[in-house]
């Protein structure tokens, strides 16, 4: 039992933390968020140089072959600074290729992710499936040597910035079958791909991606035909673990800034933090974040060391339940304790609120994971 | 970072688990599991078994009989005891009085009391709260007036847990009535409960159990050599005790065992239409949230231990273990009772003398639920714990 970070992990945490503190303050972020692309090439390049984009990928892909624990502190810093760059989207899509792709797919695509010249997205979510990963009605039909893809993917995070997407499509079976889901690499500018970009409530960029007779070559298939669900589940679990760490960083900021506000804001002639009604709410926020932090340590540690999918999925769902509940509580309370000011665009805490609100639902909300946890327990 | 136990730690756990399995008397295990009242003999019997093995005082220095375990080993031991369902080691002697004596006691006090505590020869209880001094403990009024080489004690203590078994009681008493700072007039006294003038009166709780008492002091003469630390320094002693030895505040092991029991129990309950209670999403979600909170609390507890190993004293953050730990315990007793449905209603007072014709387990659930409301009140109510975190950790 050891909670110490290794020397390398500490160095990454320090360098990412320092870089974001110096270059990703609230004002800088505002400019990026309001730019056309909603992301920054310079920040992306720097994150790559610091190692954020090489750590989670295998050595065969040009990465360091690290795990969730290695990424944990960097993700916390990303959460704290509310970074809008598509780190999670890229790591998630890249992991699908890294884990299931061929050697040539890995070697052709991932080194450019690692060096910061390429962003990826995972086009998976569809209407009517909520958080179920086995719900895929987009299709891929064999055509000559290759495949033809049709379907509509919704709210694809990072899609506006991605030049390649990993797209899930059904090569057999009906929309909710576990078997028959396949993954394909599709260029964002391929003929028949229509991307409708927009800004999400938390200022992350996403897009709906329409696939209309998109032709891809046989070598666009990632992994075994029809057998992608386990790959998807593993990668989404990994991304969820990383997002738990990101959430802890964002919640830590919400708590820090709320505590500061309680100490400085005066009403009735005294700092409002002297009022017990508010003190106890602040304490509950503090305790919740410490409990959430514990779960983020546990989930990152376990996705790295789990030897089977059930063990991994169980701990990921447990962590996400705690994180989602804490995200709701901390985000709502931080606004309430700030009073009217917390509602405004100009306070960072209102942006943290929005991000935490979305994290609570991304990759499955608490209800979804309560359901999954119970099912795994019964299995 | 590695949240798995090391091979040495795992081996230690196996050793403890194996020994507990072989040495915990079956009748005590059954009584503890059922939530039956454990009487003085039960408690001391288990105490002496552990003492013989050398495990009764894990936190004591080796020169007084401690096993020389580090904090992780102590945690594992506590957790295994919880999982095995052993009777508790009553904290008032081994954990509280002894820690005070080890830190503040005179050589004579240590020699006189520590071996007796270790061997289970003396049953200690605690005299802190008073009718007018609960959360505001420093307002206490029980007085000890110095007369020559004796103190004469007058006043009343309340909520004296297991006071009916007490051989000795350690008390906070007021020795200075002039001091402007209330805390400065308080002293820490050890009192032999056989001394004339002491009356113990039971307070029966709503579960029917007799675990707390009122203790009255009427001109009780206490030799001055029973003063611990200096006169007027009792509050320092009490604060030390508060910050000390709260490793097991979260009661992780006991709650883990209770959770296993709850899952098994909820899997047995059906609604007559084939649905098991554990498959009812409304019930299931509540259960899972408790399980997750407990998983998190275990890691939080281990993080504190890790920090302590690194030399950081346990701070006010430990209050968090008390808050969440007791919330979990209460939620578990509530879900157990709820799981029993209409069968939770029949009342069987705790105590070995009762043998109802309905199932023992079921009959204990509602009293246990009622009894566990105490956990968020005792040992510094959860509101006081929040005050502590607000002040000491958050600087409010």
Interface residues (C-beta under 8 A of the other chain):
Chain A: X1 X2 X3 X4 X5 X6 X9 X69 X72 X259 X262 X263 X273 X274 X276 X279 X280 X282 X283 X284 X286 X287 X290 X291 X292 X294 X295 X297 X298 X300 X301 X302 X305 X318 X321 X322 X325 X367 X370 X371 X373 X374 X377 X378
Chain B: X1 X2 X3 X4 X5 X6 X9 X72 X263 X278 X279 X281 X284 X285 X288 X289 X291 X292 X293 X295 X296 X297 X298 X299 X300 X302 X303 X306 X317 X320 X323 X324 X383 X386 X387 X389 X390 X393 X394 X395 X396
